[in-house]
């Protein structure tokens, strides 16, 4: 089935998906924020993998274009999702497939409430990609993309329709659990690296920082138990430490945002967690302290 996909958020993941969708025979239109950006993209995206570089034709347009949207992939930062989608809601066809692929949680629930005439899908990915320049993405490592429908969890039709892509896409009937799992791990690692200006692996090797991580994880485990989410067999800490060590030389995206004085996604990671803890009547004091410290510096 050939589809016409619009992509909102032409960063590394958006461009990665654009290239693979075109390669699989689909039509792709990037929704860009200015005419200057349209000129810079020159109607194509480039994907570099190993020693091979390929170019893929795409269309580009602004958000106010009158064309109806039937398939929309949103790969913006979490804090941009609500405003970006609000500007496109009049263009979304009834029954359109809306896929949110970003860090953190909150926008998925907002979309479910405000885009009730569309199918709301969520995804989480471990693909590695970075931009060499606008529209030119380096595919650094293939991971896995878990995809599920928020408003009808047993519907796996979209994952089936996308099987032609050279990406590892897995249908996930409990996508909210996968999002929570990633959120919990991010809550245990990313804010601490941003606060201490360190690589991921240093959290595991520094006894003081590891103790901080343990306190965060204990609070997160309590919330997950209250929400009846059995995500970690032996609790979050062993998994968070394993991830920190496995990505030991990496600088988290949150730390990179702080270093470049960019807005972070802390409100949609630790902020979302603290909000849910408050709603559940639980204390998340350590996570709240970390949230307030980071909001002061970024």
MARGUKE-815737 format. One record per residue: y, z, x of N, C-alpha, C in turn; residue in one letter. Coordinates in nm, 3 decimals. Layout:
     n.y     n.z     n.x    ca.y    ca.z    ca.x     c.y     c.z     c.x rest
       Y       Z       X       Y       Z       X       Y       Z       X    A
...
This chain:
     n.y     n.z     n.x    ca.y    ca.z    ca.x     c.y     c.z     c.x rest
  -0.119   0.000   0.083   0.000   0.000   0.000   0.125   0.000   0.088    X
   0.205  -0.106   0.077   0.327  -0.116   0.156   0.439  -0.040   0.083    X
   0.509   0.044   0.157   0.614   0.126   0.099   0.746   0.103   0.171    X
   0.855   0.134   0.103   0.988   0.131   0.164   1.033   0.275   0.182    X
   1.040   0.319   0.308   1.077   0.455   0.339   1.222   0.462   0.385    X
   1.296   0.556   0.329   1.427   0.592   0.379   1.410   0.719   0.461    X
   1.477   0.724   0.574   1.467   0.841   0.662   1.605   0.900   0.682    X
   1.617   1.029   0.649   1.741   1.103   0.663   1.724   1.200   0.780    X
   1.795   1.175   0.887   1.780   1.255   1.008   1.719   1.172   1.119    X
   1.804   1.097   1.190   1.754   1.001   1.290   1.750   1.064   1.429    X
   1.692   1.183   1.436   1.667   1.245   1.565   1.534   1.201   1.621    X
   1.474   1.282   1.707   1.350   1.241   1.773   1.235   1.222   1.675    X
   1.216   1.316   1.583   1.105   1.305   1.490   1.131   1.194   1.387    X
   1.254   1.184   1.340   1.287   1.077   1.246   1.263   0.940   1.305    X
   1.304   0.920   1.429   1.284   0.791   1.496   1.136   0.768   1.527    X
   1.065   0.875   1.562   0.922   0.862   1.588   0.849   0.812   1.463    X
   0.882   0.872   1.349   0.821   0.829   1.223   0.864   0.688   1.185    X
   0.990   0.655   1.208   1.039   0.522   1.176   0.957   0.416   1.250    X
   0.935   0.438   1.379   0.860   0.341   1.459   0.717   0.327   1.408    X
   0.653   0.439   1.379   0.513   0.433   1.335   0.499   0.375   1.195    X
   0.597   0.401   1.109   0.593   0.341   0.975   0.607   0.189   0.983    X
   0.700   0.143   1.066   0.718  -0.001   1.083   0.592  -0.063   1.143    X
   0.536   0.004   1.243   0.415  -0.048   1.308   0.300  -0.062   1.208    X
   0.298   0.027   1.107   0.192   0.022   1.005   0.223  -0.077   0.893    X
   0.338  -0.145   0.904   0.369  -0.249   0.807   0.466  -0.210   0.697    X
   0.519  -0.087   0.704   0.611  -0.042   0.601   0.755  -0.082   0.635    X
   0.840  -0.085   0.535   0.981  -0.111   0.554   1.053   0.022   0.574    X
   1.147   0.028   0.667   1.215   0.153   0.699   1.366   0.132   0.699    X
   1.435   0.224   0.633   1.581   0.227   0.635   1.627   0.364   0.681    X
   1.708   0.366   0.787   1.766   0.491   0.834   1.897   0.517   0.762    X
   1.916   0.638   0.713   2.042   0.676   0.650   2.124   0.749   0.756    X
   2.231   0.687   0.800   2.312   0.739   0.910   2.447   0.788   0.859    X
   2.514   0.870   0.940   2.634   0.938   0.893   2.764   0.861   0.913    X
   2.761   0.752   0.987   2.884   0.678   1.010   2.854   0.533   1.046    X
   2.955   0.449   1.030   2.941   0.308   1.069   2.923   0.295   1.219    X
   2.982   0.388   1.295   2.966   0.386   1.440   2.820   0.410   1.479    X
   2.754   0.500   1.406   2.612   0.526   1.432   2.528   0.404   1.398    X
   2.564   0.336   1.289   2.491   0.214   1.252   2.502   0.111   1.363    X
   2.623   0.095   1.417   2.642   0.001   1.527   2.561   0.041   1.649    X
   2.556   0.172   1.679   2.484   0.220   1.797   2.334   0.193   1.786    X
   2.279   0.203   1.664   2.135   0.181   1.647   2.097   0.034   1.654    X
   2.190  -0.055   1.621   2.166  -0.198   1.634   2.040  -0.243   1.561    X
   2.014  -0.183   1.443   1.904  -0.226   1.356   1.766  -0.215   1.421    X
   1.748  -0.116   1.509   1.615  -0.098   1.568   1.598   0.044   1.621    X
   1.473   0.084   1.634   1.439   0.205   1.707   1.341   0.167   1.818    X
   1.344   0.246   1.923   1.260   0.220   2.039   1.171   0.340   2.062    X
   1.043   0.315   2.086   0.951   0.424   2.117   0.891   0.400   2.255    X
   0.897   0.503   2.336   0.846   0.498   2.474   0.730   0.596   2.484    X
   0.615   0.544   2.525   0.497   0.628   2.540   0.426   0.589   2.667    X
   0.421   0.681   2.764   0.363   0.648   2.893   0.446   0.540   2.961    X
   0.379   0.431   2.999   0.448   0.321   3.065   0.487   0.210   2.969    X
   0.461   0.231   2.840   0.485   0.125   2.741   0.608   0.158   2.656    X
   0.692   0.057   2.636   0.810   0.072   2.551   0.811  -0.040   2.448    X
   0.828  -0.003   2.322   0.829  -0.103   2.214   0.950  -0.082   2.125    X
   0.995  -0.193   2.067   1.111  -0.191   1.977   1.066  -0.227   1.836    X
   1.123  -0.158   1.736   1.084  -0.180   1.598   1.208  -0.202   1.511    X
   1.207  -0.307   1.428   1.324  -0.335   1.345   1.334  -0.237   1.228    X
   1.454  -0.188   1.206   1.481  -0.101   1.091   1.614  -0.144   1.029    X
   1.632  -0.110   0.904   1.761  -0.126   0.840   1.838   0.005   0.854    X
   1.969  -0.003   0.850   2.053   0.117   0.857   2.158   0.111   0.746    X
   2.188   0.225   0.688   2.288   0.230   0.581   2.348   0.370   0.575    X
   2.459   0.380   0.503   2.524   0.509   0.481   2.468   0.575   0.356    X
   2.497   0.703   0.340   2.443   0.778   0.226   2.493   0.725   0.092    X
   2.612   0.663   0.090   2.667   0.617  -0.037   2.621   0.476  -0.075    X
   2.523   0.423  -0.005   2.468   0.292  -0.041   2.403   0.301  -0.180    X
   2.414   0.197  -0.263   2.365   0.208  -0.401   2.213   0.191  -0.417    X
   2.144   0.155  -0.312   2.000   0.128  -0.322   1.923   0.253  -0.366    X
   1.830   0.235  -0.461   1.745   0.345  -0.506   1.644   0.383  -0.398    X
   1.608   0.510  -0.396   1.514   0.561  -0.295   1.387   0.607  -0.365    X
   1.273   0.553  -0.320   1.144   0.590  -0.379   1.059   0.675  -0.283    X
   1.086   0.664  -0.153   1.015   0.744  -0.053   1.119   0.791   0.048    X
   1.138   0.922   0.059   1.241   0.976   0.147   1.182   1.081   0.241    X
   1.198   1.058   0.371   1.157   1.155   0.472   1.282   1.222   0.527    X
   1.287   1.355   0.518   1.403   1.431   0.564   1.365   1.506   0.691    X
   1.429   1.470   0.802   1.399   1.533   0.931   1.526   1.591   0.994    X
   1.622   1.627   0.910   1.743   1.690   0.961   1.714   1.834   1.004    X
   1.812   1.899   1.062   1.803   2.042   1.086   1.797   2.113   0.950    X
   1.734   2.229   0.946   1.716   2.300   0.819   1.848   2.327   0.749    X
   1.952   2.359   0.827   2.080   2.395   0.765   2.153   2.274   0.706    X
   2.108   2.153   0.735   2.170   2.032   0.681   2.097   1.978   0.557    X
   1.978   2.029   0.528   1.895   1.969   0.424   1.963   1.974   0.288    X
   2.013   2.089   0.249   2.067   2.105   0.114   2.186   2.011   0.090    X
   2.282   2.009   0.182   2.399   1.924   0.162   2.362   1.777   0.171    X
   2.271   1.743   0.262   2.231   1.603   0.277   2.158   1.553   0.153    X
   2.069   1.635   0.101   1.995   1.595  -0.020   2.087   1.590  -0.141    X
   2.182   1.681  -0.149   2.275   1.681  -0.261   2.352   1.550  -0.268    X
   2.385   1.494  -0.150   2.457   1.369  -0.146   2.373   1.248  -0.182    X
   2.241   1.266  -0.188   2.151   1.154  -0.217   2.082   1.165  -0.352    X
   2.102   1.275  -0.423   2.022   1.300  -0.544   2.039   1.189  -0.648    X
   2.158   1.130  -0.657   2.180   1.023  -0.755   2.103   0.896  -0.720    X
   2.060   0.886  -0.595   1.986   0.767  -0.551   1.836   0.784  -0.563    X
   1.790   0.907  -0.583   1.646   0.932  -0.587   1.587   0.886  -0.720    X
   1.491   0.796  -0.712   1.425   0.746  -0.833   1.340   0.858  -0.894    X
   1.320   0.852  -1.024   1.231   0.949  -1.089   1.091   0.932  -1.033    X
   1.030   1.041  -0.993   0.897   1.036  -0.935   0.895   1.000  -0.787    X
   1.012   0.988  -0.724   1.018   0.954  -0.582   0.946   1.061  -0.499    X
   0.889   1.017  -0.388   0.822   1.109  -0.296   0.924   1.157  -0.193    X
   0.945   1.287  -0.191   1.042   1.351  -0.102   0.966   1.438  -0.004    X
   0.975   1.406   0.126   0.901   1.479   0.229   1.000   1.552   0.319    X
   0.986   1.685   0.328   1.071   1.766   0.415   0.993   1.804   0.540    X
   1.043   1.760   0.654   0.979   1.787   0.782   1.084   1.846   0.876    X
   1.089   1.979   0.882   1.189   2.047   0.964   1.138   2.187   0.995    X
   1.206   2.256   1.085   1.171   2.393   1.118   1.216   2.487   1.006    X
   1.148   2.602   0.996   1.191   2.706   0.905   1.154   2.680   0.760    X
   1.196   2.774   0.677   1.168   2.768   0.533   1.294   2.803   0.454    X
   1.292   2.762   0.330   1.407   2.783   0.242   1.446   2.652   0.175    X
   1.471   2.546   0.253   1.505   2.417   0.190   1.394   2.362   0.102    X
   1.269   2.390   0.135   1.159   2.342   0.051   1.168   2.403  -0.088    X
   1.195   2.532  -0.094   1.206   2.600  -0.223   1.329   2.550  -0.299    X
   1.437   2.525  -0.227   1.558   2.472  -0.291   1.530   2.334  -0.351    X
   1.462   2.248  -0.274   1.432   2.113  -0.322   1.341   2.118  -0.445    X
   1.247   2.210  -0.444   1.156   2.223  -0.558   1.234   2.256  -0.685    X
   1.340   2.335  -0.672   1.420   2.375  -0.787   1.518   2.267  -0.831    X
   1.577   2.196  -0.733   1.685   2.104  -0.765   1.642   1.957  -0.770    X
   1.521   1.927  -0.729   1.471   1.789  -0.735   1.346   1.786  -0.823    X
   1.360   1.839  -0.942   1.245   1.855  -1.030   1.192   1.721  -1.084    X
   1.269   1.615  -1.072   1.224   1.484  -1.119   1.151   1.407  -1.011    X
   1.141   1.467  -0.891   1.073   1.401  -0.780   0.952   1.484  -0.734    X
   0.866   1.420  -0.657   0.755   1.491  -0.593   0.809   1.556  -0.465    X
   0.788   1.684  -0.450   0.838   1.755  -0.332   0.720   1.784  -0.238    X
   0.722   1.719  -0.122   0.620   1.737  -0.020   0.681   1.809   0.100    X
   0.599   1.884   0.170   0.644   1.951   0.292   0.546   1.920   0.404    X
   0.597   1.919   0.525   0.513   1.889   0.640   0.553   1.976   0.758    X
   0.459   1.998   0.845   0.485   2.067   0.971   0.410   1.994   1.080    X
   0.474   1.977   1.195   0.418   1.890   1.298   0.421   1.956   1.435    X
   0.323   1.921   1.517   0.320   1.964   1.656   0.337   1.846   1.751    X
   0.380   1.731   1.697   0.407   1.615   1.784   0.520   1.650   1.881    X
   0.507   1.600   2.003   0.611   1.621   2.103   0.694   1.495   2.119    X
   0.824   1.505   2.099   0.912   1.389   2.112   1.052   1.435   2.148    X
   1.122   1.349   2.224   1.262   1.378   2.257   1.338   1.246   2.271    X
   1.469   1.255   2.251   1.551   1.134   2.253   1.604   1.107   2.394    X
   1.581   0.986   2.441   1.644   0.944   2.566   1.789   0.904   2.540    X
   1.811   0.843   2.425   1.943   0.809   2.376   1.928   0.781   2.227    X
   2.037   0.767   2.151   2.022   0.743   2.007   1.931   0.625   1.976    X
   1.829   0.651   1.894   1.737   0.546   1.855   1.625   0.519   1.953    X
   1.626   0.585   2.068   1.522   0.564   2.171   1.449   0.696   2.192    X
   1.326   0.703   2.140   1.250   0.827   2.143   1.135   0.817   2.241    X
   1.114   0.924   2.317   1.001   0.936   2.407   0.893   1.018   2.336    X
   0.777   0.955   2.315   0.664   1.022   2.249   0.587   1.095   2.359    X
   0.615   1.225   2.373   0.566   1.300   2.488   0.425   1.354   2.469    X
   0.380   1.367   2.345   0.246   1.420   2.323   0.210   1.421   2.177    X
   0.095   1.364   2.145   0.053   1.359   2.005  -0.008   1.491   1.963    X
   0.040   1.540   1.851  -0.014   1.662   1.794  -0.074   1.634   1.658    X
  -0.040   1.718   1.563  -0.094   1.706   1.427   0.018   1.732   1.328    X
   0.019   1.653   1.222   0.114   1.673   1.113   0.038   1.711   0.988    X
   0.064   1.831   0.938   0.001   1.878   0.815   0.097   1.849   0.700    X
   0.044   1.788   0.594   0.127   1.738   0.484   0.069   1.783   0.352    X
   0.151   1.845   0.268   0.103   1.891   0.139   0.214   1.886   0.035    X
   0.175   1.882  -0.090   0.272   1.874  -0.198   0.302   2.012  -0.253    X
   0.427   2.050  -0.251   0.468   2.183  -0.293   0.448   2.204  -0.443    X
   0.477   2.100  -0.523   0.473   2.118  -0.668   0.337   2.083  -0.729    X
   0.243   2.036  -0.648   0.107   2.005  -0.696   0.014   2.007  -0.575    X
  -0.024   2.128  -0.528  -0.093   2.144  -0.400  -0.221   2.062  -0.385    X
  -0.291   2.032  -0.494  -0.418   1.961  -0.482  -0.400   1.810  -0.467    X
  -0.276   1.762  -0.478  -0.248   1.619  -0.464  -0.246   1.582  -0.316    X
  -0.339   1.500  -0.274  -0.345   1.457  -0.133  -0.316   1.307  -0.120    X
  -0.258   1.248  -0.224  -0.241   1.103  -0.228  -0.153   1.050  -0.115    X
  -0.046   1.122  -0.082   0.046   1.070   0.019  -0.019   1.067   0.157    X
  -0.095   1.170   0.190  -0.165   1.171   0.319  -0.260   1.053   0.327    X
  -0.325   1.021   0.215  -0.415   0.905   0.211  -0.337   0.776   0.232    X
  -0.222   0.765   0.167  -0.140   0.645   0.179  -0.087   0.624   0.321    X
  -0.075   0.731   0.397  -0.019   0.722   0.532  -0.126   0.718   0.641    X
  -0.251   0.701   0.602  -0.358   0.700   0.701  -0.349   0.584   0.799    X
  -0.274   0.479   0.763  -0.259   0.366   0.854  -0.168   0.393   0.972    X
  -0.096   0.504   0.970  -0.008   0.536   1.080  -0.086   0.588   1.200    X
  -0.036   0.557   1.319  -0.099   0.606   1.442  -0.048   0.746   1.475    X
  -0.038   0.826   1.372  -0.005   0.968   1.385  -0.121   1.046   1.321    X
  -0.144   1.164   1.369  -0.255   1.244   1.317  -0.207   1.323   1.196    X
  -0.225   1.265   1.076  -0.176   1.326   0.952  -0.293   1.387   0.876    X
  -0.280   1.513   0.842  -0.388   1.588   0.775  -0.337   1.637   0.640    X
  -0.412   1.608   0.536  -0.378   1.659   0.402  -0.400   1.810   0.400    X
  -0.301   1.883   0.351  -0.308   2.029   0.352  -0.282   2.082   0.210    X
  -0.386   2.127   0.140  -0.369   2.177   0.003  -0.299   2.313  -0.002    X
  -0.286   2.378   0.112  -0.214   2.506   0.116  -0.102   2.495   0.221    X
  -0.016   2.395   0.203   0.089   2.368   0.301   0.182   2.488   0.318    X
   0.202   2.566   0.211   0.291   2.681   0.224   0.235   2.782   0.324    X
   0.103   2.795   0.330   0.042   2.885   0.429   0.067   2.834   0.570    X
   0.056   2.702   0.590   0.080   2.644   0.722   0.226   2.663   0.763    X
   0.318   2.649   0.667   0.459   2.671   0.697   0.484   2.817   0.733    X
   0.419   2.909   0.661   0.435   3.051   0.691   0.378   3.084   0.829    X
   0.265   3.022   0.861   0.205   3.049   0.992   0.300   3.008   1.105    X
   0.357   2.888   1.093   0.450   2.842   1.196   0.575   2.928   1.197    X
   0.624   2.966   1.079   0.743   3.049   1.071   0.719   3.183   1.140    X
   0.605   3.244   1.114   0.575   3.375   1.174   0.573   3.366   1.326    X
   0.509   3.263   1.379   0.503   3.246   1.524   0.643   3.222   1.581    X
   0.720   3.137   1.511   0.857   3.111   1.557   0.942   3.238   1.554    X
   0.923   3.321   1.451   0.998   3.447   1.443   0.966   3.539   1.561    X
   0.844   3.533   1.609   0.801   3.621   1.718   0.847   3.572   1.855    X
   0.877   3.443   1.867   0.907   3.385   1.999   1.051   3.337   2.011    X
   1.093   3.248   1.924   1.219   3.176   1.944   1.342   3.267   1.955    X
   1.361   3.363   1.862   1.481   3.446   1.872   1.485   3.529   2.001    X
   1.371   3.578   2.046   1.368   3.658   2.169   1.403   3.572   2.290    X
   1.354   3.449   2.294   1.390   3.362   2.408   1.539   3.331   2.406    X
   1.596   3.316   2.286   1.739   3.287   2.275   1.822   3.408   2.318    X
   1.776   3.527   2.281   1.848   3.650   2.315   1.843   3.677   2.465    X
   1.724   3.658   2.525   1.705   3.693   2.666   1.723   3.575   2.760    X
   1.752   3.456   2.704   1.776   3.336   2.785   1.659   3.311   2.881    X
   1.538   3.303   2.823   1.419   3.290   2.906   1.324   3.184   2.852    X
   1.231   3.144   2.936   1.125   3.053   2.894   1.028   3.129   2.804    X
   0.951   3.052   2.727   0.855   3.115   2.634   0.760   3.209   2.706    X
   0.706   3.163   2.819   0.603   3.240   2.889   0.651   3.374   2.941    X
   0.780   3.387   2.966   0.832   3.512   3.019   0.821   3.625   2.917    X
   0.815   3.593   2.789   0.798   3.697   2.687   0.663   3.766   2.703    X
   0.563   3.689   2.745   0.429   3.745   2.762   0.414   3.822   2.892    X
   0.489   3.782   2.995   0.473   3.845   3.126   0.565   3.964   3.148    X
   0.674   3.972   3.072   0.767   4.084   3.086   0.727   4.196   2.991    X
   0.691   4.313   3.043   0.639   4.421   2.956   0.740   4.466   2.849    X
   0.867   4.471   2.883   0.967   4.517   2.786   0.982   4.416   2.674    X
   0.989   4.288   2.709   1.004   4.183   2.607   0.877   4.170   2.523    X
   0.761   4.190   2.589   0.635   4.185   2.514   0.629   4.298   2.412    X
   0.682   4.413   2.447   0.686   4.526   2.353   0.779   4.494   2.236    X
   0.889   4.427   2.263   0.978   4.384   2.155   0.905   4.288   2.061    X
   0.831   4.196   2.120   0.754   4.101   2.039   0.653   4.174   1.952    X
   0.589   4.275   2.007   0.489   4.351   1.931   0.553   4.418   1.809    X
   0.676   4.471   1.825   0.743   4.535   1.712   0.777   4.433   1.603    X
   0.824   4.317   1.645   0.853   4.211   1.548   0.726   4.172   1.472    X
   0.618   4.154   1.547   0.492   4.111   1.487   0.438   4.213   1.388    X
   0.455   4.341   1.419   0.407   4.445   1.328   0.477   4.436   1.193    X
   0.609   4.415   1.196   0.683   4.400   1.071   0.641   4.275   0.995    X
   0.620   4.166   1.070   0.580   4.040   1.006   0.442   4.053   0.945    X
   0.351   4.120   1.016   0.216   4.144   0.960   0.223   4.221   0.830    X
   0.311   4.321   0.823   0.325   4.400   0.700   0.372   4.315   0.585    X
   0.467   4.224   0.611   0.516   4.136   0.506   0.407   4.040   0.460    X
   0.336   3.981   0.555   0.229   3.888   0.519   0.123   3.957   0.434    X
   0.093   4.082   0.467  -0.005   4.158   0.389   0.047   4.182   0.247    X
   0.176   4.216   0.235   0.235   4.240   0.103   0.233   4.111   0.019    X
   0.252   3.996   0.085   0.252   3.868   0.015   0.111   3.811  -0.002    X
   0.012   3.887   0.045  -0.129   3.848   0.036  -0.154   3.714   0.106    X
  -0.094   3.701   0.224  -0.114   3.583   0.308  -0.199   3.623   0.428    X
  -0.326   3.587   0.425  -0.417   3.620   0.535  -0.418   3.504   0.634    X
  -0.324   3.508   0.728  -0.304   3.395   0.818  -0.359   3.418   0.959    X
  -0.368   3.544   1.001  -0.409   3.575   1.138  -0.519   3.680   1.135    X
  -0.635   3.645   1.186  -0.752   3.732   1.180  -0.726   3.868   1.244    X
  -0.664   3.868   1.361  -0.639   3.992   1.434  -0.491   4.024   1.443    X
  -0.414   3.978   1.345  -0.270   4.001   1.347  -0.196   3.891   1.421    X
  -0.065   3.894   1.410   0.019   3.788   1.467   0.032   3.797   1.619    X
   0.038   3.917   1.675   0.070   3.933   1.816  -0.020   3.853   1.910    X
  -0.155   3.861   1.898  -0.238   3.783   1.990  -0.211   3.633   1.983    X
  -0.185   3.584   1.863  -0.157   3.441   1.847  -0.022   3.406   1.908    X
   0.079   3.489   1.883   0.212   3.464   1.939   0.210   3.466   2.091    X
   0.136   3.561   2.147   0.123   3.567   2.294   0.052   3.443   2.348    X
  -0.051   3.399   2.277  -0.124   3.280   2.319  -0.032   3.157   2.318    X
   0.046   3.143   2.212   0.138   3.029   2.203   0.245   3.038   2.312    X
   0.297   3.159   2.335   0.399   3.177   2.439   0.346   3.138   2.576    X
   0.222   3.176   2.604   0.163   3.141   2.734   0.133   2.991   2.743    X
   0.082   2.934   2.632   0.046   2.792   2.633   0.168   2.703   2.650    X
   0.284   2.751   2.603   0.409   2.676   2.617   0.500   2.747   2.717    X
   0.437   2.808   2.816   0.506   2.899   2.906   0.629   2.843   2.975    X
   0.628   2.715   3.012   0.741   2.657   3.084   0.848   2.601   2.991    X
   0.823   2.604   2.861   0.917   2.546   2.765   1.034   2.640   2.735    X
   1.148   2.578   2.706   1.262   2.650   2.650   1.263   2.621   2.500    X
   1.264   2.724   2.418   1.259   2.703   2.275   1.381   2.624   2.227    X
   1.366   2.557   2.113   1.478   2.480   2.058   1.595   2.572   2.024    X
   1.565   2.696   1.984   1.672   2.790   1.951   1.752   2.827   2.075    X
   1.683   2.849   2.186   1.753   2.879   2.311   1.837   2.759   2.354    X
   1.783   2.639   2.340   1.860   2.520   2.379   1.985   2.506   2.292    X
   1.972   2.539   2.164   2.089   2.534   2.076   2.195   2.635   2.121    X
   2.152   2.756   2.156   2.245   2.859   2.203   2.314   2.814   2.331    X
   2.237   2.760   2.424   2.294   2.717   2.552   2.397   2.606   2.533    X
   2.373   2.519   2.434   2.466   2.408   2.411   2.570   2.442   2.305    X
   2.572   2.570   2.266   2.670   2.620   2.167   2.663   2.542   2.036    X
   2.540   2.510   1.997   2.517   2.444   1.869   2.470   2.546   1.766    X
   2.487   2.512   1.640   2.435   2.597   1.533   2.284   2.605   1.545    X
   2.229   2.725   1.527   2.084   2.742   1.533   2.027   2.745   1.390    X
   1.894   2.745   1.383   1.826   2.753   1.254   1.778   2.896   1.224    X
   1.844   2.996   1.285   1.800   3.134   1.272   1.797   3.180   1.127    X
   1.890   3.132   1.043   1.893   3.173   0.903   1.769   3.126   0.827    X
   1.706   3.019   0.875   1.591   2.961   0.807   1.459   3.001   0.873    X
   1.470   3.083   0.976   1.350   3.136   1.043   1.350   3.288   1.023    X
   1.415   3.362   1.109   1.421   3.506   1.093   1.496   3.546   0.965    X
   1.600   3.471   0.931   1.676   3.501   0.809   1.591   3.490   0.684    X
   1.510   3.385   0.676   1.421   3.367   0.560   1.320   3.482   0.555    X
   1.265   3.518   0.670   1.168   3.627   0.675   1.229   3.758   0.626    X
   1.350   3.790   0.672   1.414   3.915   0.633   1.446   3.916   0.484    X
   1.484   3.802   0.431   1.513   3.793   0.288   1.387   3.820   0.206    X
   1.276   3.761   0.247   1.151   3.783   0.174   1.105   3.928   0.186    X
   1.127   3.989   0.302   1.091   4.130   0.320   1.173   4.218   0.226    X
   1.302   4.188   0.216   1.388   4.264   0.126   1.343   4.250  -0.019    X
   1.309   4.128  -0.059   1.262   4.104  -0.195   1.132   4.178  -0.223    X
   1.051   4.197  -0.117   0.922   4.265  -0.133   0.934   4.416  -0.118    X
   1.056   4.463  -0.094   1.076   4.607  -0.081   1.029   4.663   0.052    X
   1.027   4.581   0.156   0.981   4.624   0.288   1.096   4.627   0.386    X
   1.085   4.714   0.484   1.182   4.718   0.593   1.140   4.620   0.702    X
   1.236   4.544   0.750   1.212   4.455   0.864   1.324   4.478   0.965    X
   1.343   4.607   0.999   1.457   4.649   1.080   1.471   4.578   1.212    X
   1.360   4.562   1.285   1.367   4.498   1.416   1.404   4.351   1.403    X
   1.346   4.284   1.305   1.380   4.143   1.282   1.525   4.130   1.236    X
   1.573   4.225   1.153   1.712   4.221   1.106   1.808   4.243   1.222    X
   1.776   4.336   1.311   1.860   4.359   1.428   1.871   4.233   1.513    X
   1.758   4.167   1.532   1.757   4.045   1.612   1.838   3.935   1.544    X
   1.824   3.925   1.411   1.901   3.827   1.335   2.051   3.849   1.355    X
   2.098   3.973   1.343   2.239   4.001   1.354   2.289   3.977   1.497    X
   2.209   4.011   1.596   2.249   3.986   1.735   2.268   3.838   1.763    X
   2.175   3.757   1.711   2.182   3.613   1.737   2.296   3.548   1.660    X
   2.323   3.597   1.542   2.431   3.538   1.464   2.568   3.567   1.528    X
   2.573   3.669   1.613   2.697   3.700   1.685   2.719   3.606   1.805    X
   2.609   3.556   1.861   2.623   3.474   1.982   2.609   3.326   1.955    X
   2.574   3.286   1.831   2.556   3.143   1.803   2.601   3.109   1.662    X
